[in-house]
Amino acid sequence: MAKASAPGRAKTRLVPPLTFEEAAALNTAFLKDVADNVLAAAQHAGIAGYAAFGPPGSEDFFQRTLPPAIGLIDAWLPNFGDCLLRTIEQILGRDHDAAVVLNADSPTLPTAFLVETAEVLARPGDRTVLGPSSDGGYYLLGLKTAHRHMFNDIAWSTERVAAQTLERAREIGLDVHRLPVWYDVDEVDDLSRLYAELNGTAAHRPLDHQPHNAAHTAALLTGLWRDRDFHRRTADFFPAEALRA
């Protein structure tokens, strides 16, 4: 699920301490790393990658930014649940046996989670795969059928999204396969955690899940941390140990 990187319209909850231009650049780095992650997973399972994008008219941005192997799906609708449902329907309509919607806010998501999702959805019978986020949402939802009810009456952008989605699955009678919890990078605290993970100083790095090597994001953050003005702007937002790393 991809949003074009326009300053003032992408990753704005990270402003401040980032500038609008820096936030847009981070969004672009995330998109590149998520695309690379999908293609890395495709080497181990039958996976095809798409960017369900918006706003309308931003096709050129995604064609310039993402690898040619990533297809495009126009999925810009007023309600986020409708965006997700349209994406699911479009993927299934392209003769795939299952469809997965994946956020663009988790650049270090372990590739193994994507491979596991494909393997579970390849099993016989209707089912869903849910990847819960630490903020109460989800970073991934996989379906074999475009169940509209999975997106009904969901309080989007709240900590209740994953729980409500699980309830919708129960109401339908779907088997649910739950992936490990991971995190989205939406707020400044998330960005600090991401930087600590990328430079190897994370306090609670999971031992059993190898994070994806988010090379584009790592290069951008390394450049930012070398900038004196960035240090000045982030002093009140990031722990001193992160800035010294």
N, C-alpha and C positions, 0 to 999 in steps of 0.2 A: 504494500500500500504506500504509494510514493507521491510526495508533493514537490513541485518544482521549487528550486532554490532562489526565491526572490527576496532580497533584503526587506525586512519588515513584515514578511509573511511566513517565514520558515523558522522554526525553533525559537520563537520569540520569548518563551518562558526562560530562556537563558540570557536574556537582555534585561538589566545588566547581570553579570559583569561583562559579557561579550557585547560587542557592537552588533548592529543588525547585519552588517557585512560579514563579520566573523561567524555569526550564527548561520547565515546562509551557506557559507563555505563549509561549516561543520555538517550541515544537512547534505551537501553534495558528497562529502567524504563518507558519510553514513550510507548513502545510496550506493556508492561504488563498492563499499565493503560488504553490504548485504547481497548485492548482485554477485560478487566474487564468492561469497559463502554458498549461495544457491548453486552456482556452477561447480564448486568443489564437491558439494553433496551429490550432484548429478553424476560424478565419477563413480559413485558407489551404489546408486539406486536409480530407478527410472523416473527422473525428475526433469521437467521442463520449467524454465523460469519466465515470469512475466512481471512487468511493472504496471500495476493498476494505478493510473496516474491522474493528476489534476494540477492546476485547473485546465479547462479546455483551451486548446491552442498552444500547449506547452510541449507538443510532440518533439519539436526540434531540440529542446533542452535535453530530453531523455535520450534521443538518438545520438547526441553529442557526448553524453555523460556515461551511458551504460554500454556494456559489451553488445555486439550485434546478436549474440545468442539470446538476449533477453527481449522477449516480445513486449508489445504494448497493448494495454486494455484501457479504454476511456471509462473511468469509473467515478466521475465527479457528480454527486447528487447532494441535495440539501441535508439529508439524514444519513449519518454515518453507517447505520445498519443497512440502509439501502445500497450504499457503496459496496459494503462487504458482500451482500447478497448478489448484486449484479456481477461482481468479480467471480464469485463461485459459479454462477450460471454461465458466464462467458467461458470460463475454463472448461467446464463440463461440456459445453457446446462445441468445443474444439476437439472432441473425441478423446478426452482424458477420462480415466476411470475414477479419479478423485480430484479434489481441489483443495488447496490450502491457501489461506490468507495469512500473511506474515507482515509484522510491522517493520518500519524502517528506522527504528529507534534503538535497536540492540545490535550494534556492529560486531560485538564479540560473542554473540550467541554461538555455543558449540555446534559445529557442523554435524556432530553425531546426533543432535536432536532432530535435525532435518532428515537425516537418513532413517532414524527410528520412525519418524512420522510416515515416511513413504512405505516402509516395511509393514507398519500396522495397517495402513489404509489398503494395502494390497491383499490383505486377508479376506476371505469370503465373508459376506454378511455386511449389513449396514452398520456403521459405527462413526464415531467422531474422535478426533484427537485434540486435546486442549493443552496449550502451553501457558500456564499461569504466570503473570508478572508479580513482582514483589509489591507493587502498588495496588493490587487487587484487580487489575485488568488482565488481559492476556496478550502475549506476544505472537501467538500462533493459534489458528483454528483450522482443523482439517475435516472435510466432509466428503462423503461418497454420493450424497444426494443433496440437492439445493433445498434444504428444509427452511422455509421462510420463518417458521416459528422460532428458530434459533436466534433470530434477530429482533423478535417482537418484545416490546416493553422492557428494553434494556436501558439502564441509566448510564449512557455513554459518558466517558471521561470521569467516572467515579470509581471508588474502591469496591463497588458492588458488581462490576461487570462480569468477572469470572464466576462468582457465585450465582448470579442470575442466569448466566449461560448454562451452567451445570443444571440448574433447575429446569430450564427449557429442554435440555437433553433428557432429563428424567420424565418430563411430561410427554415427550415423544416416544420414550422407551428405547433410546439409543444407548448402546454400549459406549462407555467413555474410557479412553486411554489418556491418562494424565502424564505429561512430561514434567521434568523437574522445574522448579521455580527459577526464573531468571529476571533480569531487571531491564527497564526501559531508561533511556537517557532523556528525561523531560525537564528536570529541575537542576539547579546548580549543584546540589548534593550528589545527584546522579553523575554529573560531569566530573566531579572530584573523584568519585568511585571509579569511573571509567579510566581516568588518567592513572590512578594508582594501579589498576589492573594492567594497563598497557606497559607501565614501566617497572612492573614486578614488585611494587611495594604494597599491594593490597593486603589488608590485615586478615581477611577470611577468604582467600582464594580457594575455590573448591578443588579438592585433590582428584576427584573422579570424573571431572568434566573439563576437557581441554578447551579453553576459549578459542574462538576463531581469531586468526592473526589479522587484525583489522589494520592493514598497512597504511591505507589512505588516511584513516582517522589518526593513527599514531604519528604520521608525518606532519599532519596539520597541527596537532596539539604540541608536538615538540617545537615546532616553529613559534607557536604562540608563547610558550613558556620561556623562550629565549628573548622575548621582547620586553624591555623595561617598562613600557607603558602598560602592557598587559599585567605585569606584576603589581603595578600601582593600582590598577583598577580591580584586581582580584584579591587584594590583601585582606579584605573584610569577608570574603566568601570562601576561600580555600585555606585548609590547614597549612601551617608553615612547612611541615615535612613534605607536602606535595609540591610546594613552590621550590624547595631545595633539591628535589629529585632530578 
